[in-house]
Amino acid sequence: MKDIIIIGGGIAGLTAGMYAQRGGMDTLLFEKMFVGGQAATTYSIENYPGFVDPISGPDFAMKLESHARKFGLEILYDEVKDIQVDGKIKKVITDNKEYQTKTIILAMGASPKMLGLEKEEQFRGRGVSYCATCDGAFYKDKVTAVVGGGDTATEDAMFLAQYASKVYLIHRRDQLRASKILQDRVMAHPRIEILWDTVVESIMGEEQVEGIKVRNLKTDSLSQLELDGFFIAIGIQPNSGLIAGKVDMTDDGFVLTDENMATNVPGVFAVGDLRYKPVWQLVTAASDGAIGTLSAQRYIMENFE
């Protein structure tokens, strides 16, 4: 019987595991691929407190894993196939074994929605990015483009315009979905150009992004844009398939929690990008992990002798 089982080895999950082990909890963390989550695929991180010099995503993930293992956190590389959350004792089921636990912390994260273009995955971290606030500062005095039409895309365009000499905002429709105040700001900005009724057909470049080919949906005309950075802001998709129907979620699949990271199911907590919240950043993921573990500890103290 475990005190806490954590599902997911991203920043939120590893932080939760670190706090759990340090707090004397018998803890097990499951990760199906590699620790670090989306952070491990990031080219460079320079906005995490305490890291004055930029650090690569993989190096950051390795340091966090080492820190968690220092406290004795057990990490199993195995895919969780099902969980049973009814009743006081929870069950976590993999292909190899069934585990019992007093609490579960869900930390499966989210994945950026992709356009599905050739070279998109290949050039991720080499000109293709899904996080302007993470990578925007690398494009000082360079040309960038953002794809999308919602609040995130317009905010990304505004953020990039602080650094880039030119920002194209590419939207497949003839009006933005973003809030009126964001639309007004984007349209008034001298370094932002909106390409209406336009979709991206392909990414150009051999080793990194050198440009994109776009098509106007009304005229069907093709054109090329020379770029240094290509930002995709069409949303993120929570990795919540495992728990569909088991805890309350938004229509988009994000898990609903209170400020203590507690779901509607007693003993089940959710942290990180999986959770519905206003900001998805490394620092907020770490905060979620710490809060989730402390809440799980409190739950165990109150419900188990």
Protein Blocks (a to p, Z undefined) as FASTA:
>chain_A
ZZbdcedjbfklmmmmmmmmmnopacddddfkbghijmlmpfbackbghilbacdfklmm
mmmmmmmmmnopacdddddfbdcfedjbdcdddfkbccddfbdcdfebpadddehighkl
mmgoihpacbfklmmmmmgoiacddedjbfklmmmmmmmmmmmmbdcdddfbfbdfbdfk
lmmmmmmpmkbccdehiacfbdcdjkbcfbdcdddfklopacddddfbdcddebcaddfk
lmgokaccdfkopacddfkopafbehiacehjlbgcfbdcfklmmmmmmmmmmmmmmmmm
mmpZZ
